[in-house]
Amino acid sequence: METLLNDFSPGLFIVSTILLLALIALMVKFAWKPILNSLEERETGIQKALDAAENARKEMQNLQADNESLVREAREERDAMLKEAREIKDKMISEAKDEAKEVAAILIQNAQASIQQEKQAALAEIKKSVAELSINIAESVIKRELASKEDQLELVEGILKEVTLN
């Protein structure tokens, strides 16, 4: 420390102090403001980047919420469409069954009517056949029984009496 005090020169100290002050003044005048401005710009840039990141995060959350909402709405719409399709399918099946039942009922009625007509026609044909057969049998019996003219005259007179009495 003594050597430091022995080598101390007040002129050198004053010149060094003036140079230091001049250097500080020049730094303040020319370098301090640009350094502070660049620090402020950097701080502002960082803050803007942080704000932008925060906004992007919020926007991403909003987009995710919107996406979830859209997905939910799409699912609901799909479920509604499937339900409507099922209802339409069931309705179509029911209508087809009803129509088939009506057609079947009409066909059954037509078939029954046709059967009834054919039955009546068959009965009429049977009656006709029975009548013809009866007439043929009666002719054969009468021919055999009325081989003589006397028997024939008696039969004709008996029939005429019955016809006039009735």
Disulfide bonds with the S-S distance in Angstrom:
none
